[in-house]
Amino acid sequence: MPDESPHAAALDIPPDAPPEESPGEPPDEPPDESPDDGAVRDVTVRLETAYRDRCSPEQVSAAVSAAFEKFKDSRIRDFVPVLAERSARVALDGQARAGQRP
């Protein structure tokens, strides 16, 4: 029987289990993808759904891109997706009120 640490036994971890990724390590991203790309996609999908009857997908994409661009130099990135989504919603609401759908 292989040596088991007392911690592994307490957690019911088999001794031959592969090590898990550390929670502090960022997930593997393609080399040309920025950390905000996933958030941009998520916000775009949400807003395309929310504004599908009032704005074109191109308008939504442009509004989201412009909103994220406003925050590109922000040092603290935690709230950028929320702030960018709010900014994009304001822009899209204005376009929808003005009837600027192609």
Secondary structure, 3 states (H helix, E strand, C coil): CCCCCHHHHHCCCCCCCCCCCCCCCCCCCCCCCCCCHHHHHHHHHHHHHHCCCCCCHHHHHHHHHHHHHHCCCCCCCCCHHHHHHHHHHHHHHHHHHHCCCC
